[in-house]
Amino acid sequence: MKKVFLFMALAAASVNSCDELMSSATESGKSGSDVSATDSIQIATTLREVEDSSGMYSISLQLPVDQKSALAKAVNEYATEMMGGTFEGEYTDTTAMADHYLKGIIDEYHEMYGEVPHFAVDGMKLLDNIKMFKVYETPKVVTYEYTTETFTGGAHGGFYSVGQTFRRSDGRRIGWDILQHQYGVEFQEMLKHGLKEYFDIGSDDELKGMLLSEDNFYTIPLPQCPPLFVKDGVMFVYNQYEIAPYAAGLPTFVIAYDKIRQYLNVTGKRLLE
């Protein structure tokens, strides 16, 4: 699997490019805010982090400093919806937003921890880490990644990674509705080629064996994650158990802009101009 960590590596590169500064720590956790300029959008990172006897919990949100534009409002709204959509305060108050959701996470896990006392005996800790940060930007679009990493006991933890591309002019969320003829033979072959590259295989029979169902081979579905505009093209991200077993990770690949352009509607094509 040559591209198992493609999306995560792209995200890590973005995070490492920003000088994120974590400020003062309290006895129960940390909080901080760091402003940095990347491309033409100025961003600020809000970090809320708590570690106690039950586990480690954190929320890190990299959101626009400008809180008046349609784009900034759309990005902040996306953030709160991804975390549950229960925050009733102003979306511009990112610290209050993060605190609200972190408290909900901790309350839920504390209840779970009390119901599963063997965690303390085994030395295991619960885990819930949420991150949202910018990974790509052009004059027409900006793309964010949203990830959650969890451990609630059992044989392994979980990792969920999605993203969202926004149109910069008005904050519109870009979805699969910009795509045409995705079930045609030629487009399906591009999807199969991308999956074969991810799994580092060459034949259709091998690809069938990698997927959860042969139905997924005969008609490759689009990911639940929307199309992500990145440097080299449009990224496709399938999460765990979406089309392949847990051990397959997150099947991820990129179709170059010059290859996918003919399958975009006018709205999609204008994002490439």
C-alpha positions as CSV (number, residue, x, y, z in Angstrom):
1,M,0.0,0.0,0.0
2,K,2.2,2.8,-1.3
3,K,-0.4,5.5,-0.4
4,V,-1.7,4.3,2.9
5,F,-0.7,7.5,4.7
6,L,-1.1,9.9,1.7
7,F,-3.9,12.0,3.3
8,M,-2.4,11.9,6.8
9,A,1.0,12.8,5.5
10,L,-0.4,15.7,3.6
11,A,-2.1,16.9,6.7
12,A,1.0,16.5,8.8
13,A,3.0,18.6,6.4
14,S,0.4,21.3,6.7
15,V,0.5,21.2,10.5
16,N,4.2,21.2,10.6
17,S,4.4,24.3,8.3
18,C,2.7,26.4,11.0
19,D,4.4,27.6,14.1
20,E,1.8,26.3,16.5
21,L,2.5,27.5,20.0
22,M,0.8,25.9,23.0
23,S,0.6,28.3,25.8
24,S,0.3,27.9,29.6
25,A,-0.8,24.5,31.0
26,T,-3.1,24.1,34.0
27,E,-3.2,21.1,36.3
28,S,-6.0,19.5,34.3
29,G,-5.2,20.6,30.8
30,K,-3.7,23.0,28.3
31,S,-5.1,25.8,26.2
32,G,-3.6,28.0,23.6
33,S,-4.0,30.2,20.6
34,D,-1.4,31.0,17.9
35,V,-1.9,33.2,14.9
36,S,0.1,32.5,11.7
37,A,-0.2,33.7,8.1
38,T,-0.3,31.0,5.4
39,D,-0.9,32.0,1.8
40,S,-3.6,34.8,1.8
41,I,-5.8,33.4,4.6
42,Q,-4.7,34.2,8.1
43,I,-5.5,31.4,10.6
44,A,-5.5,30.9,14.3
45,T,-5.2,27.6,16.1
46,T,-7.4,27.0,19.2
47,L,-6.2,24.1,21.3
48,R,-8.0,22.6,24.3
49,E,-6.3,19.6,25.8
50,V,-7.1,17.5,29.0
51,E,-5.4,14.4,30.4
52,D,-6.7,12.7,33.6
53,S,-6.8,9.2,35.1
54,S,-9.3,8.0,32.5
55,G,-7.7,9.2,29.3
56,M,-6.4,11.9,27.0
57,Y,-8.7,14.3,25.2
58,S,-8.0,17.2,22.9
59,I,-9.5,19.5,20.3
60,S,-7.4,21.5,17.9
61,L,-9.1,23.9,15.5
62,Q,-7.2,25.9,12.8
63,L,-9.8,28.5,11.8
64,P,-9.7,31.9,9.9
65,V,-8.8,34.9,11.9
66,D,-11.3,36.9,9.8
67,Q,-14.7,36.2,11.3
68,K,-16.8,38.5,9.0
69,S,-16.4,36.9,5.5
70,A,-18.8,34.3,4.2
71,L,-15.9,31.9,3.9
72,A,-14.9,32.3,7.6
73,K,-18.5,31.8,8.7
74,A,-18.8,28.7,6.5
75,V,-15.6,27.1,7.9
76,N,-16.6,27.7,11.5
77,E,-20.1,26.4,10.9
78,Y,-18.6,23.2,9.3
79,A,-16.4,22.8,12.4
80,T,-19.2,22.9,14.9
81,E,-21.4,20.6,12.8
82,M,-18.6,18.1,12.5
83,M,-18.3,18.0,16.3
84,G,-22.0,17.4,16.9
85,G,-23.8,20.7,16.1
86,T,-24.9,21.3,19.7
87,F,-22.9,24.5,20.4
88,E,-25.4,27.4,20.7
89,G,-23.0,30.2,21.2
90,E,-21.4,32.5,18.6
91,Y,-19.4,30.5,16.1
92,T,-16.8,33.2,16.1
93,D,-16.0,32.3,19.8
94,T,-13.8,29.3,18.9
95,T,-12.5,28.9,22.4
96,A,-16.0,28.5,23.8
97,M,-16.9,26.2,20.9
98,A,-13.9,23.9,21.7
99,D,-14.6,24.0,25.4
100,H,-18.3,23.0,24.8
101,Y,-17.4,19.9,22.7
102,L,-14.4,18.9,24.9
103,K,-16.6,18.9,28.0
104,G,-19.2,16.7,26.2
105,I,-16.4,14.3,25.2
106,I,-15.0,14.1,28.7
107,D,-18.4,13.6,30.3
108,E,-19.2,10.8,27.9
109,Y,-15.8,9.0,28.4
110,H,-16.0,9.4,32.2
111,E,-19.3,7.6,32.1
112,M,-17.7,4.9,30.0
113,Y,-14.7,4.8,32.2
114,G,-16.8,4.2,35.3
115,E,-18.6,1.4,33.6
116,V,-15.4,-0.3,32.5
117,P,-13.1,-0.3,35.7
118,H,-10.6,-2.8,34.1
119,F,-9.1,0.2,32.3
120,A,-7.4,1.3,35.5
121,V,-6.2,-2.2,36.2
122,D,-4.8,-2.8,32.7
123,G,-3.1,0.6,32.6
124,M,-5.0,1.5,29.4
125,K,-6.3,5.0,28.8
126,L,-9.2,6.2,26.7
127,L,-8.4,8.6,23.8
128,D,-10.3,11.1,21.8
129,N,-8.4,13.6,19.7
130,I,-10.1,16.0,17.2
131,K,-8.1,18.1,14.7
132,M,-9.2,20.4,11.9
133,F,-6.8,22.3,9.8
134,K,-6.1,23.8,6.4
135,V,-4.3,21.6,3.9
136,Y,-4.6,23.5,0.6
137,E,-5.5,26.9,-0.8
138,T,-5.9,28.6,-4.2
139,P,-7.5,31.9,-5.2
140,K,-10.7,29.9,-5.8
141,V,-10.8,27.3,-3.1
142,V,-9.6,26.3,0.4
143,T,-9.5,22.7,1.7
144,Y,-9.7,21.6,5.3
145,E,-9.1,18.2,6.9
146,Y,-11.0,17.0,9.9
147,T,-9.8,14.0,11.8
148,T,-10.8,12.1,14.9
149,E,-8.6,9.5,16.7
150,T,-10.2,7.4,19.3
151,F,-9.6,4.4,21.6
152,T,-12.5,3.0,23.7
153,G,-11.0,-0.4,24.5
154,G,-10.9,-3.5,22.4
155,A,-8.4,-4.8,20.0
156,H,-7.6,-1.4,18.3
157,G,-8.6,2.2,18.2
158,G,-10.3,4.1,15.4
159,F,-9.2,6.8,13.0
160,Y,-11.7,8.9,10.9
161,S,-10.5,11.4,8.4
162,V,-12.6,13.5,6.1
163,G,-12.3,17.0,4.7
164,Q,-14.1,19.8,3.0
165,T,-13.3,22.1,0.1
166,F,-14.9,25.5,0.3
167,R,-15.4,28.0,-2.5
168,R,-13.6,31.1,-1.3
169,S,-15.9,33.6,-2.9
170,D,-19.0,32.6,-0.8
171,G,-18.0,29.7,1.4
172,R,-20.0,27.1,-0.5
173,R,-19.2,23.6,0.4
174,I,-18.1,21.6,-2.6
175,G,-19.7,18.2,-2.9
176,W,-20.0,15.4,-5.4
177,D,-22.7,17.3,-7.3
178,I,-19.9,18.9,-9.3
179,L,-19.2,15.5,-10.8
180,Q,-20.8,14.1,-14.0
181,H,-20.8,10.6,-15.4
182,Q,-19.2,9.0,-12.4
183,Y,-20.7,5.6,-13.2
184,G,-19.5,5.6,-16.7
185,V,-16.9,3.0,-17.8
186,E,-14.0,5.4,-18.2
187,F,-14.5,7.1,-14.8
188,Q,-14.9,3.8,-13.1
189,E,-11.6,2.7,-14.5
190,M,-9.9,5.8,-13.1
191,L,-11.3,4.9,-9.6
192,K,-10.1,1.3,-10.0
193,H,-6.7,2.6,-11.1
194,G,-6.5,4.8,-8.0
195,L,-7.4,2.0,-5.7
196,K,-4.9,-0.4,-7.3
197,E,-2.2,2.2,-6.8
198,Y,-3.2,2.6,-3.1
199,F,-3.1,-1.2,-2.6
200,D,0.1,-1.6,-4.8
201,I,-1.5,-4.2,-7.0
202,G,-2.0,-4.6,-10.7
203,S,-5.0,-6.8,-11.5
204,D,-8.7,-6.7,-11.2
205,D,-8.8,-10.0,-9.4
206,E,-6.4,-8.7,-6.8
207,L,-8.6,-5.6,-6.3
208,K,-11.7,-7.7,-5.8
209,G,-9.9,-9.5,-3.0
210,M,-9.1,-6.2,-1.3
211,L,-12.7,-4.9,-1.1
212,L,-15.4,-5.8,1.3
213,S,-17.8,-6.8,-1.4
214,E,-17.5,-7.6,-5.1
215,D,-20.4,-5.2,-5.6
216,N,-17.9,-2.5,-4.7
217,F,-15.7,-3.6,-7.6
218,Y,-18.3,-3.7,-10.3
219,T,-19.5,-0.2,-9.3
220,I,-17.0,1.7,-7.3
221,P,-19.0,4.1,-5.1
222,L,-17.9,7.6,-4.4
223,P,-16.5,8.2,-0.9
224,Q,-18.7,9.6,1.8
225,C,-16.0,12.2,2.2
226,P,-16.6,15.0,-0.4
227,P,-14.1,15.7,-3.2
228,L,-11.0,17.4,-1.8
229,F,-9.1,19.8,-4.0
230,V,-5.4,19.4,-3.3
231,K,-2.2,20.4,-5.0
232,D,-2.0,17.5,-7.5
233,G,-5.7,17.0,-8.2
234,V,-8.9,15.9,-6.6
235,M,-8.4,13.6,-3.6
236,F,-10.7,10.6,-2.9
237,V,-10.8,9.4,0.7
238,Y,-12.5,6.2,1.8
239,N,-12.7,5.6,5.6
240,Q,-12.3,2.4,7.5
241,Y,-14.9,-0.2,6.6
242,E,-16.4,2.0,3.8
243,I,-15.3,-0.2,1.0
244,A,-12.4,-2.2,2.5
245,P,-11.6,-4.0,5.8
246,Y,-10.1,-2.2,8.8
247,A,-6.6,-3.5,8.0
248,A,-6.7,-1.7,4.7
249,G,-6.6,1.7,6.4
250,L,-8.1,4.6,4.5
251,P,-8.0,3.9,0.8
252,T,-6.9,7.2,-0.7
253,F,-5.8,8.4,-4.1
254,V,-5.7,11.6,-6.3
255,I,-7.0,12.0,-9.8
256,A,-5.0,14.7,-11.6
257,Y,-6.9,17.9,-12.6
258,D,-6.3,17.4,-16.3
259,K,-7.8,13.9,-16.1
260,I,-10.9,14.7,-14.0
261,R,-11.7,18.1,-15.6
262,Q,-13.9,16.6,-18.3
263,Y,-16.1,15.0,-15.6
264,L,-16.7,18.2,-13.8
265,N,-19.7,20.4,-14.4
266,V,-19.3,24.2,-15.1
267,T,-19.3,25.0,-11.4
268,G,-16.4,22.5,-10.8
269,K,-14.4,23.6,-13.9
270,R,-14.6,27.3,-12.8
271,L,-12.8,26.3,-9.5
272,L,-9.8,25.3,-11.6
273,E,-9.6,28.6,-13.5
